[in-house]
Amino acid sequence: MNTAIEADGLTKNYGGHRALDGVSLSVEAGTVLGLLGPNGAGKTTTVRTLATLLEPDEGSAHVAGFDIVRQRREVRTRIGLAGQYAAVDELLTGRENLILLGRLLRLGRRGARARAAELLGRFELEAAADKPAKDYSGGMRRRLDLAVSLIGSPEVLFLDEPTTGLDPASRATLWRMVRDQVDQGVTVLLTTQYLEEADFLADRILVVDRGRVIAEGTSDELKRKVGGERLEVAVADADALAQAAAVLAPLAVNAPQLDGRQRTLLVQLPDGMGALAAAATALEYAGVAVEEFALRRPSLDDVFFHLTGEVTGPRSAEETENEDSVDSAEKAERAEKAEALR
């Protein structure tokens, strides 16, 4: 298979902050690479650098066979980009948004209209095609944004947290549409904080933290880094959680992980049914009332915590405020890209 994206030692500094610290990656054509990491890890900077919106301070990269610094125009004609927020003109209709970019990409009047009609149908937006984008739901805006990023039939598609803020049904719809593009041979680099999104979409996953790649592999390979199956115990009374942990700790490979809100604990036991039987007997002997007692495989959430020491969850008010400032930047980037393609 051909390599669609290849980066070697990408470095990017903002003042005294190093956003990228020697990032290297390789993405085979027609596959999905998921980029995972906590806030501020360098995911968006990686995407913007590879999409030629930022120039690296050090290192090199090729996208669709072209150098991202010396051959920016060639790269830009072969990529699509959808940022964290839908960067569409809300005063225009969905059809007008698509036709406008199609004309900027020199598809011609007839070609732009035909491509717009094709994408409106593919992304289930025909019924709302002639309504202003400001009247679209969040899921519809994201679908329109993805359609806009595909107007030029790109070889490589960059998706920066494409399902942020969507409800589960809209998220699943977008996942299916991304997979449809991959089935047609498009290469996708996806950043996300939804672990199940990476699990579902990505052929390979890179975990980044503080601007560095700290792990790489398939979902199953990364899960194996955490260890084998874990015993999950849910207690009837939150007050009994500490007691359950104390009972199981002598039997465990490492310290139990407690979740007071869910009244659960996770513990890795030695292999074998004997360890499970011993755990069940110890809890019963101690009088701990158990609601659930089950083995489960490690998840990508476990991988994320194991590698970065951070738990996935809602973002802080400061992070949300920072993201709001990105909204206008995304629109400016779309305008910059369109201008460069004239």
N, C-alpha and C positions, 0 to 999 in steps of 0.2 A: 504494500500500500504506500501511496505517496504521503509525504508529510505536508500538511496544509499550514500549520503554524509551528514555528521553531524559534525559541528565544534562548540566548546564552548570556548569563551574567548581567541581566538588566538592573541598572541602578538609577534611582531618581531621588534627588534631595530637594527639600523645601526649607531653605534657611538652614537651621541646625538640625532639622528632622529628616531622617533617611526613610522615605516612604517605601522604596524598593532597595533591597540589599542583596543583589546578585541572584535575581530570579531567573531560573532556567526551566524551560518546559518544551514539550513536543506533543503535537496533536496530529494524529493520522487523519487523512481525508475521510469524510463521511462518518466521523465519530463525534461524540460529545465529551468534552473535558469539563468537569465541574471544579470550580475554584471555591474552596471553603475557607473560612477564617473569621475571627472575631472582628468587631468594628475597628477600623483603623489598621487592619492587617496589611493593606496594600492591594486589595482585590480590584477596586475601581481604578486605581492608578495603573495597575497592570493592563486592564482593558483599554484605558485611554491611551496608554503608550503603544500598545499593539495596533490600535485603530488609528494611529498617527496624529492624535489630538495632543499628545505630549511627546517631547523628544527626550530620550533617555540621556542621562549624564555619562553613563558608561554601558558597555555591553552592546549586543546586536540582536536583531530579530528579522525574520522573514515571514511574510504572510502571503499565501498563495504564490510563493516563489519569488516575491519581490522584497527588497530591503525597505524597512519601514522609515528610514531616514533619507536615503538617497533616491528612493523610488516611491515617494509618498503618493503621487498621483495614480500610479499603477495599482498600488495597494487599495486606494480609496474606491477605485472603480470596481473592485472585486469583493468588497465587504459590505455587510449591513450591520447597523448598530441600533440597539434599543437600550436606553439607559434606565435608571431606577424609576423615573417618572415618564409618563406618556408625553413625549415631546411633539404634540400635534397642535395645529392652529385651531383653537376652540371656536373661532368665529366662522371657520370654513366647515362645510359638510365633510363627511367621511370621503365621499367621492372626490370632492375638490382637493382635499389634502393629498390624495393619491395621485390625481392628475397633475397637480402642481409639481410634485417631486419628479414625476415621470417626465414632464416637460424639461425640468432642470437637468435631468439625466439624458436629454436629447433623444427620447423615445419617439418624438414627433407627436402631433396632435392626435392622430388616429391611434398610434401605438400606445400612447399614455392612457387614452380612454379605454382601450381594449385591456391593457394590463390592470387598470383600476377595477374594471368589471370582473376580471378573473379573480383578483384578490378579495374583493368584496364577497364574492360567492364562496371562495375557499374558507374565509374566516367568518362566515355566517353573519354578515353585516348588510346584506342586500336590503332588508326591510328598513334599515336606518341609514341607508347610503346617502340620502338627500336631506338628512337632518343635521343641524349644526353639531359639531363634536362636543360642545359644552353641554348638550342634552344627553350625552351618552353616560351609561353607568360606568363604574370603575373597570369592570371586566371588559366592556365594549371598547373603552379607550385603550386598554392594553392590547386588545386584539387589533385595533386600528394601528397602533404604534408598531406592532410586529409586522403588520401588512405593509406599512410605509417602509420599514427597514428591508423588505424583500422586493420592493418595486423594481430594483435593478437586477433581479435574479442573481444575488451574490453567491460566490463560492464559499465564503466564510461569514458566519453570523456571530456577532458578539452580543450577548444578553447579560446586562448588569442588573441582577436582582429583578427579573422581569415580572414576578408575581407578588411583589411587595404590596401589602394592603388588600389583596384579593381574598374573597371568601373561598372556601374549599372547592365549591362547584366550579367557579370561574378559574381557579388555579388548575384543576384537573383538565378543563377544556383547553387551557393554554398549553399544558404539558402535551396533550394529544397533538396539538398543532405544531409544536416544536418537533415532536417525533416524526410527524409527516414530512417535515423539511429534511430531516436526517435521512429518512427512507429515500428521498429524492437525490441524495448525494451531498447535501449541504453539510459543512463542518461547523460545529457550534462550540464556542467557549462560553460557559455559563458561570456567573458568580451567583451565589445564593447563601442565605442563612437558614433556609428551610432544609433540614437534614433529609427529610423524606423526598424532597425534590431532587437532590443529588442522587439519592438511592434509586429513584425511579428513572431519571433521565441520563445520568452520566455513565459512559463506558469506563472512564478512568477519573480519578479524583485527586486533586492536589490540595493539601492543607497548608495554608500560609499563616504566618504569625510574625508580626513586627517586620514585615517586608521580606521575610525569608520563607522558602519552601521547607517545611519540616516533615512532610510525609507525602508519599505518592503511591497509588495503586488502585486496583478495583475496589469496589465497596466491600467485597468479601475479604480481600487481602488486608484492608485497613481494619476490619472488624477483628481479624485474627491477631492483630497487634495488641488488642486489649486483653486477650485471653479467651478461655473457653466459655461455656455456658455458665450463667449465674443463677443462683437460687434467689427468687423474689418472694418475699414474705410480706403480706399485708396483715396488720394486727387490728383487732376490733376497737381497741382503745389506744389513743395516741400516747397516753401515759405509760403504756406497756412497751413502747418502741425501744427505749433505752435498755429495758430488761431483756428484750429479745436479742438486741445487739450483743449484750454482755454474755448471753447464753451461747450464741453462735460464734463469737469471736475465737474461742479456743479451737474450734473445728475448722476455721476458715484459712484460706491461703493468705489473704490480706484483710485489712480492717473493713468491716461492713460499711456500706454507704447508706446513710439515713435520709429519708424525705419525710419530715414531720407533717407537711401539708397533706401528703397522700397517705400518711401512716404506713409507709412501706420501707423496707430495707433490702438492699442487694448485697449478696455475699458470694464470693467465689470459693467453692469447696473443692477438695481433692477429687479427682475423677473416681467414678464408681458409684454403684447404688448404695454401697455401705455408708458412704458419707451422707447421702440424702436420708437414709433411714436413721442415722445417728442424729442428724439435725432435727428431724421430726420428733424423735423420742425426747431429745433434750428440751424442746419447746413444750411438749406435753407435760414432762416431768416438772418443769418450772411453773406450770399453770398459766402459760401465755395463751390467751384466746386468739386463734389465728383465723382470719377470714379467707386468705388465699395462700397457697403454697405451690409454687410452680417454677420450673426451669425455663429460662429464656436465653436466646442468643444475644450477644452484644449488638447494640444498634449504632448508627452513625453518631447519635447523641453521645454515647459512651466514648466513641473514638474522639469526638470533638473535645470532650472534657479531659480525656486521658492525655491528649497531645497539647492542648492549649491551656488547660486548667480553668477554662471558663465554661459556664453553663449557658446553653442557648435559652433565650426568653425574650420578654418585651424589652424594647429599647428605652433608654433613659430619656428624660425631657431634653437634656443637652444634646444627645445624639439626634433626637427628632428635630430639634431646632437647626442643627447642622445640616440635616438632610433637606430641610425646607430651602436652605440657601443653595442647594445643588439644583433645585428645580429650574431656576433661570439659567444656570450654567449648562444644563442639558439642552435647553432650547437654543442657547447660543452655539453649542457644539453642532447641533443639527444644521443651523444656519451656516456655520463655518464650513461644514462638509458640503452642503449644497452649493455654496459659493465656489469652493475649490473644484467642484465637478463641472462647472459651467464651461 
